[in-house]
Structure formats: C-alpha cells, structure tokens
C-alpha cells in the first residue's frame, strides 16, 4: 500500500475530451472467505472490496424498513438456510384464531419460500396484489396495512429438536415518515408469547434495507452494511432446481446475489478476455450471477470453474466492471477467487444548477481529469474531503463559461474514499472519489 500524505498541488490545463475515452485498467485479483461450512455472508463492493460480513444463520425473519405501499414496504423474508420453514393454509387472522391455531395435517400445507430473483418478494409477500389485499396484509387506514393470516413457523437447528411457532404479523404502518411493524409469536400451546413492536425503522436503521429478527433469541438487530455501500453478496440461499424432470424443488446453494439496482450481463460461451460489454442485455435479477459458475467434478473430487463465462456488472454508482471467477474452495474454507477490471467509471453526476461535471478515471491512482461545462463564469473552489468531513486540500478555481478541463495530481494522497467538491456562488457539486494503489 502506498504511504501517501496529502495532496501537493493541482495542475490546471487543457485535456482533450476524446482522450478520456481510451480509459483502461488492468485486471485485479481478489478473494473472499465465507469460512468453514460457508458460515459467513460477505458483502462486497467492486470499488472498495469487502465492506462487511455477518453470520448467515443469525436471523430468522427480516422486515423491510421502507415506508410507502410498494413491494419494498411489504417485503418480509424468511431465512430458509437457518432452518426456517413457513407453512400456510389460509387461516384468517384474529385473536381467537391465534389463540386456538389448529395445525392438524400441517405437513400437507403450502410451504412458502423467498424468491431468488428479487429482494422484495419474500416468503410472506408472494401472493398477487389486488387492492385492498396485498399478500400478507390488507389495506386498513391510510398508511397502515393490517395482517391477514396466521402462519406456522418451523425452526430446525442441527443437533437440536425442531421447534414450532405460530406467527401473526399484525400490522405495518408508514405515517408521517415514521415506519413501524407489529407482530406476535408463541409456541403452539401459547407459551413463550412475544408481542413485538419495532418502531422508527426509518431512523433506527437509516440507510439499510431490512431489520433482522431472531425468533430464537427474541431480538431485532442490524446485520448489513448501508444499502448503497455494496454491490454483491457472497451467501447461501434457496433456489429451485428441476431434478429428474419433476416439479422444481427448493435447494440450498452457495453463490452471489446482487444488490438492488445493480445490473448484470452474463456472457457465456466466449473466452473471458474476448467478452464484449453490451453483447448481452443487462438484468436486474438478483441471481444473475448466482451459483452455477462452478461445479463439482465427481471424477477428481474438486470444484471446477465454468469455462468461458464472465460478467459485466453496473455497480450501485453506475460504474461498469468485468468479472470472472478463477477458483472455489468449497465448504472447507468458503473461499472464492476472482478477477475484476473497471471498464467504465460512474456516469456523470450533477448537482445544483444547469451544469455538468465528469471526473475520470474513478478509481484513480496518480492523476484525475476533471471536465466541466458551466453556463456562467465565477470564482470557486475545488476541495478534497475525507469521509469524516475533514477538508484535506482546497484550490481556488476560476470557473469559466463553457468547456473546461483540469488535471489533479493525486500522487501524494493516501488510498481511500474521498469526496471531491466544486463550490461556488451558484455551484455546489460533489462526487465520491476512490484513490487506489498504482
């Protein structure tokens, strides 16, 4: 890692815009370890590498922290990998039905599973929506959805007796910006009753997607990084596989799921170095990378990587990356090795005012090109700010009307994530800047 101190100077001058189109960067190898038995989920940023990890089996249910009445608002996930099975027979929710919940013949009830294509369709909100009914809920008063059903929850833990719970998701509300959910669960005989209200979700879990809950430990907790800080998660999940020509059956797999709004283009049958961005349409499906980039060779008893398979990925910031896998270690260490390359930096970001600014490349290592187009001239400042808000450097800039290019020397800036800011009387533009090793 470079030992960088602070920025030394800016070189102000003209840089032809056409030269920016020739941006290139070499492939970078990386690896993650989920641990023995794939114990940990790893959250990964293509620009910042691993940004967090959490035990895969430390939660049972997850409730969206979003407000409104969208799919995001209604989403409730079950952790099937942690032995959570949801049984459903349409028992209408009421206090009497909850108190006297009849589970006779539950083995024949419908089992509910999360989808593996969208984060927002969990086991509880798969039923088609038709106002006033929205899967697990029905529309109540303005901003409040009322629970419709009683569910049977099976909690299976290796080496322990299976536990059964009855669950009543009573309501979720989004009123004046305050998001709250209320639910009750208990043993089938009514013992160990838990009446839970999770309040102020939008502030308590600000910047997150879900609040996670353990039915076994009776507690909510935060287990994910901020939703805009990661692109991919290396994890375990349920997919549906058609084995022997029958109906698709749920099967636990190890693979990668992409974050909300991350797009993936899967290029197969082409040597990875010959793959072309744009040759295959992008998909928003969260399992577009999935698990089948590897397979187990029964002859050699080793994991193998699929040949001629790679992915182009538009990350949460809009940058495009090329990625392919090189090795998989299996359950002994949960290791995955891969190579990645930045193909195109994030698209132009604009803030206040009718102007446009582009920084290139991003990530950058030595020099940064800043191209701007402003409709008016004025005096301003270019500032480099770290994530704590500390200003590391500022340079007075004469903002010209029309096209202008500036070259910024980063050779003495420590590796890390910064904010680059252009500030003037009528201009206040900010963009994230990643400074990386040469």
Secondary structure as UniProt FT lines:
FT   STRAND          10..12
FT   HELIX           17..22
FT   STRAND          28..33
FT   HELIX           36..38
FT   STRAND          40..45
FT   TURN            46..48
FT   STRAND          49..55
FT   TURN            56..57
FT   STRAND          61..64
FT   HELIX           71..74
FT   STRAND          76..78
FT   HELIX           80..82
FT   STRAND          84..88
FT   HELIX           95..99
FT   TURN            104..105
FT   HELIX           106..108
FT   STRAND          110..112
FT   TURN            119..120
FT   TURN            123..124
FT   STRAND          129..130
FT   TURN            131..132
FT   STRAND          133..134
FT   TURN            135..136
FT   STRAND          137..139
FT   TURN            142..143
FT   STRAND          144..147
FT   STRAND          149..155
FT   TURN            158..159
FT   STRAND          163..175
FT   TURN            176..177
FT   STRAND          178..187
FT   TURN            188..189
FT   STRAND          194..198
FT   HELIX           201..204
FT   TURN            205..207
FT   STRAND          210..214
FT   TURN            215..218
FT   STRAND          219..221
FT   TURN            227..228
FT   STRAND          232..241
FT   TURN            244..245
FT   STRAND          249..258
FT   TURN            260..261
FT   STRAND          263..268
FT   HELIX           272..274
FT   TURN            277..278
FT   TURN            286..287
FT   TURN            292..293
FT   STRAND          294..297
FT   TURN            298..301
FT   STRAND          302..305
FT   TURN            307..308
FT   STRAND          309..314
FT   TURN            316..317
FT   STRAND          320..328
FT   HELIX           330..332
FT   STRAND          335..344
FT   STRAND          356..360
FT   STRAND          367..374
FT   STRAND          378..386
FT   TURN            387..388
FT   STRAND          391..399
FT   STRAND          401..409
FT   TURN            411..412
FT   STRAND          416..424
FT   STRAND          428..435
//
